[in-house]
Amino acid sequence: MDIYQLYNDLFQFMKTNRCNVWLDTLIPLLEHKLVEKPHGDQQRWLDALESLPSLEVEDVDIATSVSATGQVTDSQQAALEASLRGLMPWRKGPFNLLGVHIDTEWRSDWKWDRVAPHISPLQHRLVLDVGCGSGYHCWRMLGAGAQRVVGIDPSYLFLMQFEAIKRYCGPTAPIHLLPIRMEDVAPDLETFDTVFSMGVLYHRRSPIDHLFELKGALRKGGELVLETLVIEGKAGEFLMPKDRYGMMRNVWFIPTTDTLKQWLERAGFIDIRLVDLNQTQLEEQRTTDWMRYQSLVDFLDPADPSKTCEGYPAPLRATLVATKA
Ligand SMILES: C[S@@+](CC[C@H](N)C(=O)[O-])C[C@H]1O[C@@H](n2cnc3c(N)ncnc32)[C@H](O)[C@@H]1O
């Protein structure tokens, strides 16, 4: 994999603004992850990408969905579907590519519909989406008018899925996915106008450090959009699962919304607003033909779906919006 070919446009952009300092650490890190020590499945996924057929796209919609349309024959559509299935499991979406509907585990569009009405308009903004998965929301951010969107997510498979979508939805569009963690972003860039962290905070062993990292990436006056698991309760309370939460091994802290507000205040954010609170429904996260493993219904107590199988409160998600002072 040639990182200069993959990220040429992003590197050129980064040279011309404050991200310049980030390039010094980003390029060696990408070389290490994608070239020197690639993921064991990388070649298989690259083969799937290579096998994507060249098809003529007539129209792309990223304002109301993530879809590419055009005239294709049945055999072209079958070839496209076979290549995309080589990148299973598909978790975040859905995507519609030339008649192939990728029915992902998550209805990420539902989350976007809950979040989008409450954020500052994205027109002309430089946006960072931390823990972006396969980039579904990145496309919707671009569709909402962002100048450029950078998604970061350490999962290689998500990068491959993102590149497959990009091939049909905008090969030269100002949208990029870097297979890195938030901890790998150069500290205190003070560059992005809006930073999203959705579904990441509870995966972090040091959630307050995560908030400081997000603040460091924002310019002064920039906006943080934070979406995470919460529990009901008072300020100062949080849940730290004894072991797994909803069968996930990597869940560390689930605060109440008032605790989360305090964390944001202590991290130096102002104008903190809780804009959405949502109990995750079984229809929003489920097993599909494109993600055939277990899903939410298997992670809940069959006798009492208001609890996880470990007996904790079932997933409740809050979205907060805050400003960097
Ligand atoms: C629950 S998913 C959320 C995906 C998407 N943001 C959404 O809201 O649907 C969490 C994502 O965060 C990523 N992630 C975990 N730790 C991370 C870190 N330290 N930095 C950046 N991303 C991380 C995971 O790989 C995973 O794709």
The ligand as a Tripos MOL2 file, in Angstrom:
@<TRIPOS>MOLECULE
LIG
   27    29     1     0     0
SMALL
NO_CHARGES

@<TRIPOS>ATOM
      1 C1        -19.0070    2.1940   18.9270 C.3       1 LIG1
      2 S1        -17.9970    2.5760   17.5570 S.3       1 LIG1
      3 C2        -18.6750    4.1340   17.0920 C.3       1 LIG1
      4 C3        -18.5980    4.4060   15.6150 C.3       1 LIG1
      5 C4        -19.2660    5.6990   15.1520 C.3       1 LIG1
      6 N1        -18.5660    6.8440   15.6750 N.3       1 LIG1
      7 C5        -20.6860    5.7300   15.5800 C.2       1 LIG1
      8 O1        -21.0360    6.5590   16.4310 O.co2     1 LIG1
      9 O2        -21.4980    4.9630   15.0720 O.co2     1 LIG1
     10 C6        -16.4790    3.0340   18.3540 C.3       1 LIG1
     11 C7        -15.3270    3.2010   17.3920 C.3       1 LIG1
     12 O3        -14.2620    3.8440   18.0740 O.3       1 LIG1
     13 C8        -13.0600    3.2930   17.6350 C.3       1 LIG1
     14 N2        -12.0620    3.5530   18.6920 N.ar      1 LIG1
     15 C9        -11.8340    2.8610   19.8230 C.ar      1 LIG1
     16 N3        -10.8340    3.4090   20.5260 N.ar      1 LIG1
     17 C10       -10.4350    4.5060   19.8250 C.ar      1 LIG1
     18 C11        -9.4250    5.5030   20.0240 C.ar      1 LIG1
     19 N4         -8.6410    5.4450   21.0960 N.pl3     1 LIG1
     20 N5         -9.2810    6.4730   19.1200 N.ar      1 LIG1
     21 C12       -10.0970    6.5090   18.0180 C.ar      1 LIG1
     22 N6        -11.0590    5.6020   17.7650 N.ar      1 LIG1
     23 C13       -11.2270    4.6050   18.6570 C.ar      1 LIG1
     24 C14       -13.3690    1.8140   17.4070 C.3       1 LIG1
     25 O4        -12.4750    1.2160   16.4940 O.3       1 LIG1
     26 C15       -14.7850    1.8690   16.8810 C.3       1 LIG1
     27 O5        -14.8440    1.8760   15.4660 O.3       1 LIG1
@<TRIPOS>BOND
     1     1     2 1
     2     2     3 1
     3     2    10 1
     4     3     4 1
     5     4     5 1
     6     5     6 1
     7     5     7 1
     8     7     8 2
     9     7     9 1
    10    10    11 1
    11    11    12 1
    12    11    26 1
    13    12    13 1
    14    13    14 1
    15    13    24 1
    16    14    15 ar
    17    14    23 ar
    18    15    16 ar
    19    16    17 ar
    20    17    18 ar
    21    17    23 ar
    22    18    19 1
    23    18    20 ar
    24    20    21 ar
    25    21    22 ar
    26    22    23 ar
    27    24    25 1
    28    24    26 1
    29    26    27 1
@<TRIPOS>SUBSTRUCTURE
     1 LIG1         1 GROUP 0 **** ****
